[in-house]
Amino acid sequence: MYIKVLDWLARPGDTTHRTNIYLNDDQRDALRQLTAASGETMSDVVRRAIDRLLADEFVGQDWGVRIGTLLARVDARSAGKPEPTADEIEATVKRVRARQKSQAVQG
């Protein structure tokens, strides 16, 4: 499974949808100052910020490639094996969490 995140990013001419967001006073004031200085609308600045966030979270970290690689490894490991039970999954999760906690304490 691979998700093409770049298709999500807003491009000129794309259809837009009205969405309400709630900002605290400082966020609103800073956004107003930014838009006044740049000449952009608040909507343009917010869309640009969202595009950057999506790019950083997904594309910048090669998320699609990493998840695809992980799923391929899981598929290869589980070929011909029965599905794990809920108890087996829970035991594995507990082992991993305990190991991570131990490493954090030691680190």
N, C-alpha and C positions, 0 to 999 in steps of 0.2 A: 504494500500500500504506500503510495507516494502522493503527497499533497503539494500542489504547485501554488505556493503562497504568493508568488509574484502576481498571480491573477487576481488576488484580493485587493491589491493596492489601487488606490484611486488614480485615475488618469483623466486628463481634460476630456470633456465630452461624455463621461460616464453618467449614468442616471444616479441621482442622489436622492436620499430619503431624509425627511425631517426626523431629528432625534433630539431629545432633551437631555441635557447633562446638568448636574448640580455642582457648582464651584463654591469654595469658601471665598470670603471677601478678598483675601490676599491673591488667590488664584485669578479671580475676576479682574482685579486691578492690574495685575501683571499682564494678563492677556490683553486688556485694553491698551496698556502702554505699548506693548509689542505691536499690536495692529495699527496704532496711531503712527508709530515710527516706520513701519514697513509699508503702510498703505494697503495691506491685505485686509480682507474681512476676517471676523472671528472664525467663521466657518472654515475658511481656507487654512488658517493657522491650525485649527483643531484637526482637520483632515490630514495636514502635513505631519503633525505630531503623531497621529494614529498610524500613518504609513511608516514613520520611523520606528515606532514601537513594534509593529508587526515585523518589519525587516530585521530589527535587532533580535527579537524573540525567536523568529523562525528561520529566516533566510541567513542571517548573520551567523548563526550557529549550525548551519547545514542540518537543521532539524529533520527535514524530509529525508535526506540521505541517511542520517544516523538511525532514524526509526525504521527505514527500509532495510538497512543492514541488520539491525537487531531482529526484525521479524524474519528475515531470511535465515539467520542463525538459529532462531527458535524453531522454525519449520524443519531445518536440517536435523536438529537434535531430536525432535519429536517424531520423526518419520518412522512409522510402524509401531510406535509406542501408544499404549492406551492413554486417554486423557487423565490428568491427575485429579484426585478427589479434592473436595473442599478442605478436608483435614490436611492433606499433603501440601496444598497451597498455603494454608495458614501456618503450618510448621516451617515451611521455607521462608515465609515473610518474617516470622519470629526470629529465625536463625540470622537472617540478613540484618535485621534491626539490631539484634544483640551484638553482632560483629561490628556494625557501624558505631554503635554506642561505645563499645570497647575501644575502638580505634580513636574516637573523639576524645576519650578520657586520657589515652596514652599520648595523643598528639599534642 
